[in-house]
Amino acid sequence: MDIGEDTIPEAISVGLDPSDWTALKTLGHRMLDEIFGQIATLETAPVWQAMPEMVRAAWHEPLPHLPTALEQVYADYARLIAPYASGNRHPRFFGWAQGGGTPVGVLAEMLAAGLNANLGGRDHAPIACEQQVIRWSAEILGFPPEASGLLVTGTSMANFIAVLAARVRVLGSNVRTAGVGNARLCAYASAAVHGCVVRALDFAGLGSDCLRLIPTVPAGGLDLAILRDRLRLDRAAGWSPFLVIGTAGSVDTGAIDDLAALADLCAEAQLWFHVDAAYGAALLLSPALKPKLAGIERADSVAFDFHKWLQVPYDAGCVVMRDPAAHRQAFENPAPYLARQPRGLAGGAFWPFDFGPDLSRGFRALKVWMTLKTYGIDRLGAVVEQCCALARYLAERIDGEPRLERVAPVTLNIVCFRLRAGDDAWQAGIAADLQEAGIAAPSTTVIDGRVCLRAAVMNHRTGRADIDALVAGVLGSTGRS
């Protein structure tokens, strides 16, 4: 039934803006000063530190019903959160492929939050900003200017979007309503492919078993001869190959598939060629390193992250596709409340939600746009070269130290090594020792069945002294587990 007037409470003012803007601005300036102060002195702080039990207990406080002064909330942040972050801003963070962020990125996030723009669609400047970032990305990749793309949370989502577009290309748009049925599609990737690709095929309804993991050659890339044999065998068994995923920078060692050869194979076999270049795409900004990705410009789609080697704050992934029509066909879903209009706010030719799963989307593009404009791609490319040079320096330190052994080639910026005298548990204990002491943050992985230490040099702040500190820490560790 209709709500009667007698049930509607008298209107009251419950706005959320401050009564004292001056006090808020003063506190805001203090927050910004302290953020920049922390970043400027990172090298004097621990890389990481575990939360004490008192801090962990604080995360079980009850839901707040009444207001708390913002200054107190900020004090709680400073006490409970700031000291116990993951540490990837620090120059001795080597554990995973994560960028260190920049002060420009901090400011961009603040500006974007101030606008509070929704980039699902409609006609406004933030969407124009994202379109420019996509055009720049297409240019970097060597794609045609009309290529489509989208900024997303990260390469995991970008890979998923590419899988869905490839699925629609082979099965037609009715797969979105009727499902995949008994299509018996199969895809191919290196055995070193990131786990998110397996999840993407799962989420797409194709099943993770449809992904054929192809063994690698000694250099780490996909074995093309085995791939060709597997394609032949699958077709003979009634399967329908539809997608090949090339890896441009494997997660364990930084290996790169022969992208040009994969492009040839996919053109010959009429398969969708996708490249997972989560951090490897940044090589394209370096004239010296760009040839390593020859063939990426021939892909149907590429997924990569701005928040890794390009140092944009989390999160900022990207997918770019050669065929905008195929991209749109996988996601477009007209609805009356989202109808385009010839004029007004509901205008605009490009609505991002036609190209991905999200209607509610934040203004990720601003921090990417400001990073690219402020630093320029030449300087960002120099950061990539610097990280690779530091990885080679670390490899030299390891090769010159009898107590250490390197267990994989150094292709880019990742170095995998072991303490010769230690077993697998010892290697893991070394990593935990260094992390808990705040000295450095390496991670571990498994190479040829053995646990080893893995150092990914991806932070623009890292220098030789940080590499030396890592080596000294490994040699000085007790390796307790």
C-alpha positions in Angstrom: 0.0 0.0 0.0 1.0 3.7 -0.3 2.9 5.3 2.5 0.6 7.8 4.3 1.7 11.3 5.1 1.4 10.6 8.8 4.2 8.0 8.5 6.7 10.4 7.0 8.9 12.0 9.7 9.5 15.7 9.7 12.5 16.6 7.5 15.7 17.2 9.4 19.1 18.3 8.3 21.7 15.5 8.4 24.2 16.7 5.9 27.8 15.3 6.2 29.8 18.4 5.4 31.7 19.9 8.3 30.5 22.8 10.3 34.1 24.2 10.4 35.8 24.0 7.0 38.9 25.7 8.3 39.5 23.0 10.9 39.0 20.3 8.3 41.4 21.9 5.9 44.0 22.2 8.7 43.7 18.5 9.5 43.7 17.7 5.8 47.0 19.6 5.3 48.5 17.8 8.2 47.5 14.4 6.7 49.1 15.3 3.4 52.3 16.5 5.2 52.6 13.3 7.1 52.0 11.1 4.1 54.8 12.9 2.2 57.0 12.8 5.3 56.6 9.1 5.5 57.4 8.6 1.8 60.4 10.9 2.0 62.0 8.8 4.9 61.0 5.3 3.8 64.6 4.0 3.8 64.9 4.6 7.5 61.7 2.6 8.4 61.2 -1.1 8.5 60.1 -2.6 5.2 57.3 -4.5 7.0 56.3 -5.2 10.5 53.7 -7.6 11.9 50.7 -6.2 13.8 51.0 -6.7 17.5 48.2 -8.6 19.3 46.9 -5.3 20.7 46.5 -3.9 17.2 44.8 -7.1 16.0 42.4 -7.0 18.9 41.4 -3.4 17.9 40.0 -4.7 14.7 37.1 -6.3 16.6 35.5 -3.2 17.9 31.8 -2.9 17.5 30.0 -1.1 14.7 29.9 2.6 15.5 26.5 4.2 15.9 27.6 7.6 17.1 30.1 10.0 15.6 33.8 10.1 16.4 35.8 13.3 15.8 37.8 13.0 12.6 41.0 13.9 14.4 40.5 10.8 16.6 39.7 8.6 13.6 42.9 9.8 11.9 44.8 9.1 15.1 43.4 5.5 15.0 44.6 5.3 11.4 48.1 6.4 12.4 48.1 3.9 15.2 46.4 0.9 13.6 47.0 1.0 9.9 49.9 3.2 8.7 52.7 1.3 10.5 51.4 -2.1 9.3 50.9 -1.8 5.6 52.4 -4.4 3.1 55.6 -2.4 2.6 55.6 -2.2 -1.2 56.5 1.5 -1.1 59.8 0.7 0.5 63.0 0.4 -1.7 63.8 -3.0 -0.2 60.4 -4.6 -1.0 61.3 -7.4 -3.4 58.6 -10.0 -2.7 56.0 -9.6 -5.4 55.5 -7.6 -8.6 54.2 -4.4 -7.0 55.1 -0.8 -7.8 56.1 1.6 -5.2 53.7 4.5 -6.0 54.7 8.1 -6.3 53.8 11.4 -4.6 52.1 12.5 -7.8 49.8 9.4 -7.5 48.9 10.4 -4.0 47.8 13.8 -5.2 45.9 12.3 -8.1 44.0 10.0 -5.8 43.0 12.9 -3.7 41.8 14.9 -6.7 39.8 12.0 -8.1 38.2 11.4 -4.7 37.3 15.1 -4.6 35.4 14.8 -7.9 33.7 11.5 -6.9 33.0 10.8 -10.5 31.3 7.6 -11.7 32.9 6.5 -15.0 30.2 3.9 -16.0 29.0 6.3 -18.7 27.6 9.7 -19.7 29.2 12.8 -21.1 31.8 14.2 -18.7 35.5 15.0 -18.7 36.7 12.0 -16.5 35.6 9.7 -19.3 37.4 11.7 -21.9 40.5 11.4 -19.6 40.2 7.6 -19.6 39.7 7.5 -23.4 43.0 9.4 -23.8 44.8 7.0 -21.5 43.5 4.1 -23.6 44.6 5.8 -26.8 48.1 6.4 -25.3 48.1 2.7 -24.2 47.2 1.6 -27.7 50.0 3.7 -29.1 52.5 2.2 -26.6 51.4 -1.3 -27.6 51.6 -0.6 -31.3 47.8 -1.1 -31.7 45.7 1.0 -34.2 44.3 4.2 -32.8 40.7 3.0 -33.0 41.5 0.2 -30.5 39.2 0.0 -27.5 40.2 -0.5 -23.9 39.3 -0.1 -20.3 40.9 0.7 -17.0 40.1 -2.1 -14.4 41.3 -3.3 -11.0 44.2 -5.2 -12.4 45.4 -7.7 -15.0 43.3 -10.5 -13.4 40.2 -8.6 -14.4 41.7 -7.5 -17.7 42.5 -11.2 -18.6 38.9 -12.1 -17.7 37.5 -9.5 -20.0 39.7 -10.7 -22.9 38.6 -14.3 -22.4 35.0 -13.2 -22.5 35.5 -11.3 -25.7 37.3 -14.3 -27.3 34.5 -16.5 -26.2 31.9 -14.3 -27.9 34.1 -14.1 -31.0 34.0 -17.8 -31.5 30.5 -18.7 -30.2 28.6 -15.5 -31.2 26.7 -13.1 -28.9 24.0 -15.7 -28.2 26.5 -17.4 -25.8 25.6 -14.6 -23.4 22.0 -15.8 -23.1 22.2 -19.5 -24.0 25.5 -20.3 -22.3 28.4 -22.3 -23.7 26.5 -25.6 -23.8 28.7 -28.3 -25.2 31.0 -26.0 -27.1 34.2 -28.0 -26.1 36.4 -24.9 -26.4 40.0 -25.1 -25.3 42.7 -22.5 -24.7 46.5 -22.7 -24.5 49.2 -21.0 -22.4 52.6 -21.6 -20.9 52.9 -23.7 -17.8 54.3 -20.6 -16.2 51.1 -18.5 -16.9 49.6 -16.6 -14.0 46.9 -18.4 -12.0 44.4 -15.7 -12.8 44.2 -17.0 -16.4 43.0 -20.4 -15.0 40.4 -18.5 -12.9 39.3 -16.4 -16.0 38.3 -19.6 -17.9 36.6 -20.9 -14.8 34.6 -17.6 -14.4 33.7 -17.6 -18.1 31.9 -20.9 -17.7 34.4 -22.8 -19.9 36.0 -24.7 -17.0 39.6 -24.5 -15.9 40.2 -27.9 -17.4 39.9 -26.4 -20.9 43.2 -24.6 -20.4 46.1 -26.6 -21.9 49.3 -25.8 -20.0 52.2 -26.1 -22.4 55.7 -27.0 -21.0 58.4 -24.4 -21.3 61.8 -24.4 -23.0 65.0 -23.9 -20.8 64.8 -20.1 -21.3 61.3 -20.2 -19.7 59.0 -19.4 -22.7 56.3 -21.7 -24.0 57.5 -24.6 -26.2 56.0 -23.9 -29.6 56.6 -27.4 -31.0 54.6 -28.9 -28.2 51.9 -26.3 -28.6 51.5 -27.2 -32.3 51.3 -30.9 -31.4 48.6 -30.3 -28.8 46.5 -28.2 -31.2 46.5 -31.1 -33.7 45.7 -33.7 -31.0 42.8 -31.6 -29.6 41.2 -31.0 -32.9 41.5 -34.7 -33.7 39.7 -35.4 -30.4 36.8 -33.1 -31.2 37.9 -30.0 -29.3 37.7 -26.5 -30.6 40.8 -24.4 -29.9 39.9 -20.7 -29.7 42.5 -18.8 -27.6 46.2 -18.7 -27.1 47.6 -16.6 -24.1 51.1 -15.4 -24.4 53.1 -14.4 -21.3 55.2 -11.3 -21.3 57.0 -11.6 -18.0 56.2 -14.7 -16.1 55.5 -14.3 -12.4 58.3 -16.7 -11.2 61.3 -15.8 -13.4 60.2 -13.0 -15.8 60.3 -15.3 -18.8 58.8 -14.0 -22.1 57.1 -16.3 -24.7 58.1 -15.9 -28.3 55.2 -13.5 -29.1 56.0 -13.1 -32.8 55.9 -16.8 -33.3 52.7 -17.1 -31.3 51.2 -14.3 -33.5 52.1 -16.3 -36.6 50.6 -19.5 -35.2 47.4 -17.7 -34.2 47.0 -16.0 -37.6 47.5 -19.3 -39.3 45.1 -21.2 -37.1 42.6 -18.4 -36.7 42.9 -18.3 -32.9 42.4 -15.2 -30.7 45.9 -14.1 -29.5 45.9 -12.6 -26.1 49.0 -11.4 -24.1 49.2 -11.3 -20.4 51.8 -8.5 -20.0 51.0 -7.6 -16.4 54.3 -5.9 -15.8 56.2 -6.8 -18.9 54.3 -4.2 -21.0 56.5 -1.6 -19.4 59.4 -2.8 -21.4 57.9 -1.0 -24.4 58.8 2.3 -22.8 62.5 1.4 -23.1 64.1 1.5 -26.6 66.7 -1.0 -25.4 64.2 -3.5 -23.9 61.3 -3.1 -26.3 62.5 -5.7 -28.8 61.9 -8.4 -26.2 58.2 -7.9 -26.8 58.3 -8.1 -30.6 55.0 -9.5 -31.8 52.8 -8.0 -29.0 51.6 -5.4 -31.5 49.9 -8.2 -33.4 47.8 -9.5 -30.5 44.0 -9.3 -30.4 44.2 -8.1 -26.8 46.7 -7.2 -24.2 46.3 -7.0 -20.4 48.7 -5.1 -18.2 49.0 -3.1 -15.0 49.9 0.5 -14.5 50.3 -0.2 -10.8 53.3 -2.4 -11.2 56.4 -1.2 -13.1 54.8 2.1 -14.1 54.4 3.0 -10.4 50.8 4.2 -10.4 49.0 3.7 -7.0 46.8 0.7 -6.7 44.6 -0.2 -8.4 45.1 0.5 -12.1 45.0 -2.4 -14.6 44.2 -2.1 -18.3 42.9 -4.1 -21.2 43.3 -3.0 -24.8 41.6 -4.7 -27.7 42.3 -4.5 -31.4 38.6 -4.9 -32.5 36.3 -2.5 -30.7 33.2 -4.2 -32.1 34.2 -7.6 -30.7 34.9 -5.9 -27.4 31.6 -4.2 -27.2 29.7 -7.3 -28.4 30.9 -9.1 -25.3 29.5 -6.6 -22.8 26.9 -4.2 -24.3 23.6 -4.5 -22.5 21.1 -1.7 -23.3 18.6 -0.7 -20.6 15.9 2.0 -20.6 17.4 3.8 -17.6 20.8 3.9 -19.4 19.5 5.2 -22.7 21.8 7.6 -24.7 20.5 11.0 -25.6 21.6 13.3 -28.4 22.4 16.0 -25.9 22.9 16.7 -22.2 24.6 14.6 -19.5 23.2 11.3 -21.0 25.1 12.0 -24.2 28.5 10.8 -25.1 29.5 8.2 -27.6 31.7 6.1 -25.3 30.1 4.6 -22.2 32.7 2.3 -20.5 30.2 -0.1 -19.1 29.6 -1.3 -22.7 33.2 -2.7 -22.6 33.4 -4.4 -19.2 31.3 -5.7 -16.3 31.2 -2.6 -14.1 28.6 0.1 -14.2 29.9 1.8 -11.0 33.5 2.7 -11.8 35.9 5.1 -10.1 38.2 7.7 -11.7 41.2 5.4 -12.0 42.3 7.2 -15.1 43.3 10.4 -13.4 46.3 8.9 -11.5 47.4 7.2 -14.7 47.0 10.4 -16.8 48.9 12.5 -14.2 51.7 10.0 -13.9 52.2 9.8 -17.7 52.1 13.5 -18.1 54.2 14.4 -15.1 57.0 11.9 -15.6 56.8 11.2 -19.4 57.3 7.7 -20.8 61.1 8.2 -21.3 61.7 8.6 -17.6 59.3 5.7 -16.8 61.2 3.6 -19.3 64.5 4.6 -17.6 63.0 3.2 -14.3 62.4 -0.1 -16.0 66.0 -0.2 -17.3 67.3 0.7 -13.9 65.4 -2.2 -12.2 66.7 -4.6 -14.8 70.3 -3.4 -14.2 69.8 -3.8 -10.5 68.6 -7.4 -11.0 71.7 -8.1 -13.0 73.8 -6.6 -10.2 72.0 -8.9 -7.7 72.7 -11.9 -9.9 76.4 -10.9 -10.0 76.5 -10.6 -6.2 74.9 -14.1 -5.9 77.2 -15.7 -8.5 80.2 -14.2 -6.6 79.1 -15.6 -3.3 80.0 -19.3 -2.7 77.2 -19.7 -0.1 74.6 -18.7 -2.6 73.4 -20.2 -5.9 71.2 -18.7 -8.6 68.5 -21.2 -9.8 67.1 -19.5 -12.9 68.2 -17.1 -15.7 67.7 -13.4 -15.1 65.5 -12.4 -18.0 64.3 -9.1 -16.7 64.0 -7.9 -13.1 63.4 -11.1 -11.1 66.2 -13.1 -9.5 65.6 -16.6 -8.0 68.3 -18.0 -5.7 69.0 -20.2 -2.7 71.4 -20.5 0.2 73.3 -23.6 -0.8 73.5 -25.1 2.7 69.8 -24.8 3.5 66.9 -27.1 2.8 63.5 -25.9 1.6 62.3 -25.0 5.0 65.4 -23.0 5.6 64.8 -20.9 2.4 61.3 -20.1 3.6 62.6 -19.3 7.0 65.2 -16.8 5.6 62.4 -14.9 3.8 60.3 -14.8 7.0 63.4 -13.7 9.0 64.1 -10.8 6.7 60.4 -9.7 6.6 59.9 -9.9 10.4 63.2 -8.0 11.0 62.1 -5.2 8.6 65.3 -5.6 6.7 63.9 -6.6 3.3 60.8 -8.4 1.9 61.7 -11.1 -0.6 59.2 -13.9 -1.4 59.6 -17.6 -2.2 58.7 -19.7 -5.1 59.5 -23.2 -6.4 61.9 -23.8 -9.3 62.6 -27.3 -10.5 60.9 -28.7 -7.4 63.0 -26.7 -4.9 61.9 -23.8 -2.7 64.0 -20.7 -3.4 64.1 -17.0 -2.6 62.6 -14.7 -5.2 63.6 -11.0 -5.5 61.6 -8.8 -7.9 63.2 -5.4 -8.4 60.3 -3.2 -9.4 60.5 -0.1 -7.2 61.9 3.2 -8.6 63.4 3.9 -5.2 65.6 0.8 -5.1 69.4 1.3 -5.4 72.5 -0.8 -5.1 72.7 -0.3 -1.3 69.3 -2.0 -1.1 70.5 -5.0 -3.1 73.6 -5.2 -0.8 71.3 -5.1 2.3 69.2 -8.0 0.9 72.3 -10.1 0.2 73.7 -9.3 3.7 70.4 -10.1 5.3 70.2 -13.5 3.5 73.7 -14.4 4.5 73.1 -13.3 8.1 69.8 -15.1 8.6 69.4 -18.1 10.8 66.8 -19.5 8.6 64.5 -20.5 11.4 61.0 -21.6 10.2 
